[in-house]
């Protein structure tokens, strides 16, 4: 299977029943990950197992990849392979897995991706997004009696790898936002509390209608003419800021928000996101479904996911 043109590639084609450890008695996460790597090395060949194990643990210890209820999807990039390889392990009783918030992990999907294939793991994870968020998926798969039945579960599920990595595959939720009926007072509170540089503004339907930025707030506080005068005596005690504070609870966001910000559609290729960052010289872009705000992609997270994850 190629890693670049995944036209109608089924997830089940990335592994066989021989890649599956069914009903493991192992309760230690690290030991199980080693057993999975050793099985893949025996069946498929993955290069230096000890080195792969070391890199896998480093990644998992830094950011445990529990992706759904009772499901973990650890991964590592290897130079010795040229296509995605998947291994699966199930545990009826579950194992304790960092990041699982106390819930034992019953289904582990180990993904090995080529070192030189940015986004391959993310494509695999994106294709599994639906089943990973179904609350009973881990229990269902963990109850299956044989590796063949586990493979069949994924094959009959018809999970298809995405053709390419999309903006929605690398976005993160928007946790700080304002509403069209909010005031400047609310915006200032969010800037201070969350230490952010801008906050999106949405309407009652969740559509993105503008952005309030700290730069725009500063521009409101310091009119343009002040930037051209040498004598700052009239504002030495922040008199313009005092005026803003007097009116903050009566100043509507529509008076100060900007429409100059980067947006991308949820389905655009991740390469288009990179182009938008470079073209507009921005460090984040808001992700839209139609006009509705559904996430944000920051340059830092983008680079981490593409170059390191």
C-alpha positions in Angstrom: 0.0 0.0 0.0 1.3 3.5 -0.9 1.3 6.2 1.7 0.5 9.1 -0.7 -2.5 8.1 -2.8 -4.9 6.3 -0.5 -7.8 6.0 -3.0 -10.4 3.7 -1.4 -7.7 1.9 0.7 -9.4 0.0 3.4 -8.0 0.1 6.9 -8.2 -3.7 7.1 -5.5 -3.8 4.3 -2.9 -2.5 6.8 -2.9 -5.7 8.8 -3.7 -9.3 8.8 -4.9 -11.7 11.6 -1.2 -12.5 12.1 -0.7 -9.0 13.3 -3.2 -9.4 16.1 -2.7 -10.4 19.7 -6.1 -11.6 21.0 -7.1 -11.6 24.7 -3.6 -10.8 26.0 -2.9 -11.7 29.6 -0.3 -9.0 29.8 -1.3 -6.1 32.1 1.7 -3.9 31.7 1.5 -1.4 28.9 5.2 -1.3 28.1 5.5 -5.1 28.0 2.5 -5.4 25.7 3.9 -2.7 23.3 7.1 -4.7 23.1 5.2 -7.9 22.4 3.3 -6.2 19.6 6.5 -4.9 18.0 8.1 -8.3 18.2 5.0 -9.9 16.5 5.1 -7.3 13.7 8.9 -7.8 13.3 8.4 -11.5 13.0 5.4 -11.3 10.6 6.5 -8.3 8.5 9.9 -7.0 9.3 10.2 -3.5 10.8 14.0 -3.1 11.4 15.5 -2.6 14.8 12.9 -3.6 17.3 14.8 -2.3 20.3 15.1 1.1 18.7 11.5 1.2 17.6 10.5 0.3 21.2 12.6 3.1 22.7 11.2 5.7 20.3 7.6 4.4 20.9 7.9 4.7 24.7 9.4 8.2 24.4 6.4 9.3 22.4 3.9 7.6 24.6 5.4 8.8 27.8 5.4 12.4 26.4 1.8 12.3 25.1 -0.2 9.1 25.7 -2.4 8.4 22.7 -5.7 7.3 24.3 -8.1 8.3 21.5 -11.4 7.1 22.7 -13.2 5.1 25.5 -10.9 2.1 26.2 -8.9 2.6 23.0 -5.3 3.6 22.6 -3.6 4.2 19.3 0.2 4.4 19.9 2.4 5.1 17.0 6.0 5.6 15.9 7.8 6.6 12.7 10.4 4.2 11.4 13.0 4.5 8.6 13.0 0.8 7.8 9.5 0.6 6.4 7.9 2.3 3.3 4.3 1.8 4.1 1.9 1.9 7.1 1.9 -1.3 9.3 -0.8 -1.9 11.9 -0.8 -4.3 14.9 -3.7 -4.8 17.2 -4.0 -6.2 20.7 -7.1 -6.8 22.8 -7.6 -7.4 26.5 -10.8 -8.5 28.1 -10.0 -7.0 31.5 -8.1 -4.1 30.2 -4.7 -2.6 31.1 -3.9 0.6 32.8 -2.7 3.2 30.3 -1.5 6.7 31.0 -4.0 9.2 29.7 -7.0 6.8 30.0 -8.4 8.8 33.0 -8.8 5.6 35.1 -10.6 3.6 32.4 -8.7 0.5 31.4 -7.7 0.2 27.8 -9.1 -2.9 26.1 -8.1 -2.2 22.5 -4.7 -1.1 21.3 -4.1 -0.2 17.7 -0.3 0.2 17.1 0.5 2.1 13.9 4.0 2.1 12.4 4.5 4.8 9.8 7.3 5.5 7.4 9.7 8.2 8.7 9.4 10.1 5.5 5.6 10.1 5.2 4.3 13.2 7.1 0.7 12.7 8.1 0.5 8.9 7.4 -0.4 8.1 11.1 -2.9 11.0 11.2 -4.6 9.6 8.1 -5.0 6.3 9.7 -6.2 7.8 13.0 -8.7 10.0 11.1 -10.1 7.0 9.3 -10.9 5.4 12.7 -12.3 8.5 14.2 -15.9 7.3 14.1 -15.4 3.9 15.7 -12.9 5.3 18.2 -15.5 7.6 19.6 -18.3 5.0 19.8 -18.5 4.2 23.6 -18.8 0.4 23.1 -16.2 -0.2 20.4 -13.4 -1.4 22.7 -15.8 -3.7 24.6 -17.1 -5.2 21.3 -13.7 -5.9 19.8 -12.3 -7.2 23.1 -15.0 -9.8 23.3 -14.2 -11.2 19.8 -12.6 -14.7 20.2 -10.1 -14.8 17.4 -7.7 -12.6 15.4 -9.7 -13.5 12.3 -12.9 -12.1 13.9 -11.0 -8.9 14.9 -9.8 -8.4 11.4 -13.3 -9.1 10.1 -14.7 -6.4 12.4 -12.6 -3.7 10.8 -13.0 -5.1 7.3 -16.8 -5.2 7.5 -16.8 -1.8 9.1 -15.7 -0.5 5.8 -13.2 2.0 7.3 -11.4 3.7 4.4 -8.2 5.7 4.7 -8.7 9.4 3.9 -7.3 10.2 0.5 -5.1 12.9 2.0 -4.6 14.6 5.4 -7.2 17.4 5.8 -7.5 20.5 7.9 -10.0 18.8 10.2 -7.5 16.0 10.9 -5.0 18.4 12.5 -7.2 21.0 14.0 -7.9 21.5 17.7 -11.1 22.7 19.4 -11.7 26.4 19.9 -11.9 26.7 23.7 -11.9 30.5 24.0 -14.6 32.4 22.0 -16.9 35.4 22.2 -20.4 35.9 21.1 -21.8 38.8 19.1 -23.7 40.1 22.0 -20.6 40.2 24.3 -18.9 43.5 25.2 -15.3 44.7 25.2 -15.3 44.0 29.0 -15.8 40.3 28.3 -13.0 40.3 25.7 -10.5 42.0 28.0 -11.3 39.4 30.7 -10.6 36.6 28.3 -7.4 38.1 27.0 -6.1 38.4 30.6 -7.4 35.0 31.8 -6.2 32.9 28.9 -3.2 34.9 27.7 -4.3 34.7 24.1 -3.7 37.2 21.2 -7.1 37.0 19.6 -10.5 35.5 20.2 -13.0 34.5 17.5 -16.5 36.0 17.6 -19.5 33.8 16.7 -23.2 34.5 16.2 -26.1 32.5 17.6 -25.8 29.8 15.0 -22.1 29.3 15.7 -21.0 31.1 12.5 -17.7 33.0 12.6 -18.4 36.7 12.1 -15.1 38.3 13.3 -12.1 38.3 15.5 -11.2 40.5 18.4 -7.4 40.9 18.7 -5.1 42.4 21.3 -3.6 44.5 18.4 -7.0 45.9 17.6 -7.6 46.6 21.3 -4.3 48.5 21.4 -5.2 50.4 18.3 -8.5 51.5 19.9 -6.7 52.5 23.0 -4.0 54.4 21.1 -5.4 56.3 18.1 -3.2 56.6 15.1 -2.2 60.2 15.7 -0.5 59.2 18.9 2.0 57.1 17.0 3.2 60.2 15.1 3.8 62.5 18.0 7.0 62.8 20.0 5.6 64.3 23.2 3.8 61.6 25.1 3.1 63.8 28.1 -0.7 63.8 27.4 -0.9 60.1 27.7 2.0 59.4 30.2 -0.5 58.1 32.7 -2.4 56.0 30.2 -5.3 58.4 29.9 -6.6 56.8 26.7 -6.8 53.5 28.5 -8.8 55.1 31.3 -11.3 56.2 28.7 -11.6 52.7 27.3 -12.1 51.3 30.8 -14.9 53.7 31.4 -16.7 52.4 28.3 -15.7 48.8 28.2 -19.1 47.4 29.5 -21.0 49.5 26.9 -18.7 48.9 23.9 -20.0 46.1 21.7 -17.6 43.7 20.0 -19.0 44.6 16.6 -17.4 48.1 17.0 -13.9 46.8 17.4 -13.7 43.3 15.9 -11.8 42.7 12.6 -12.7 40.6 9.6 -9.0 40.3 8.6 -8.1 36.7 9.7 -7.3 33.4 8.0 -9.9 30.7 7.5 -9.9 27.3 5.8 -12.5 24.8 5.0 -12.5 21.6 7.1 -11.9 19.4 4.0 -9.0 21.2 2.4 -5.7 19.3 2.2 -3.2 20.0 5.0 -0.8 21.2 2.3 -3.3 24.0 1.6 -3.1 24.9 5.3 0.7 25.3 5.0 0.2 27.5 1.9 -2.2 29.7 3.8 0.2 30.1 6.7 3.0 31.1 4.3 0.8 33.3 2.0 -0.8 35.3 4.8 2.1 35.2 7.2 -0.1 34.1 10.1 0.5 31.6 12.9 -3.1 30.1 13.0 -6.1 29.7 10.9 -9.8 29.0 11.9 -11.4 25.9 10.4 -14.9 26.3 9.1 -17.7 23.9 8.1 -19.6 26.2 5.8 -19.6 29.3 7.9 -19.6 27.5 11.2 -16.5 27.6 13.4 -15.4 24.1 14.2 -11.7 24.4 15.1 -8.4 26.1 14.8 -5.0 25.0 13.4 -1.9 26.7 14.9 1.4 26.8 13.1 3.1 25.2 16.1 0.7 22.3 16.2 0.8 21.9 12.4 4.6 21.6 12.4 4.5 19.1 15.3 1.9 16.9 13.7 3.5 16.9 10.2 7.2 16.8 11.1 7.1 14.9 14.4 3.9 13.1 15.2 
